[in-house]
Amino acid sequence: MALSDLGSAPNPSQRTAWPAIASPENTKTFRAAAVLLRLAKSGAVGPGLLRIDPESLTRASRRAGKMECCCLTVCVGIVALLFALLWWFVPGVNKKAFWVLLWNVFILEQLRNKFTQTTRPQRILKAVQKNATKGNPDSVISAIDYYCKHSEWAMNVGDEKGSILDSVVTEVNPSTALELGTYCGYSAVRIARLLSPGSKLITVEFNPAIAAIAKQIIAYAGIQDKVTLVEGSSGDLIPKMKERFGITSLDFIFLDHWKERYVPDTKLLEECGLLRKGTVLLADNVICPGAPEYLKYIRNNRRYESRYYPAHLEYTKVEDGLEKSIFLG
């Protein structure tokens, strides 16, 4: 079969060979053929390559796969080298936390993504659908905790800090709550399940693909009526919240998004008049990965009364904690 025929439907004499090339099992083979076809049309290869059988294409595909693996290995090596340089030459780095994040986020997660052709949020969703009881938020929380403890680490607030989150939400009993950083919806489920009837949680996720997973997990937990998930940046949403949601202020805010946004978003909440006397802010990961600028701002601001809750980074023994701050007006 001529290589130029790969881009069009097969004629009767080609029907036997065609499925072996175009079947889903041989997607890489087909991609290799497409590359060779473009080379042939451009004149970059000689006439001897203009006719090629499936076995040759399979060999080319295997070589392409090996190249992909080599590239991935090189990328992981470069990342590891950069982190090693950071480890040794940047003062104040928590080496235990550094290693945990490097291993779980920059190596293991990337390798799993590559070889399973799925993302971590997709794998968490699958674990929920397989192991949790539909309509039972506590079951969903337990399924995610079990998966993240025994199969794959993930950056949820986790069970230990989650119990602190639960106690603060129960204490505040908010009518309107805001979460910055939905991720897979784990903390949204924890918060929403504790809200009184008629109360509402607004949760913000910047990544549309992750937001789509979070919506499914929230719906699976059966608390979608209490949760409004907004896709986009917190900086864009906060100034529009009063008009968009018809609210005057917020009772509770959970900060669990980019740590660099903690201070700017807190200031923005102040400027937009979304904080009332008694509004509670709870910030996660203030020690690991760390939010030193936020702690400096909130602890030295007379408009807040703050308390630190020591704990550990989700599903690890690395030091971390939550900062609870009450807005005094």
Disulfide bonds with the S-S distance in Angstrom:
none
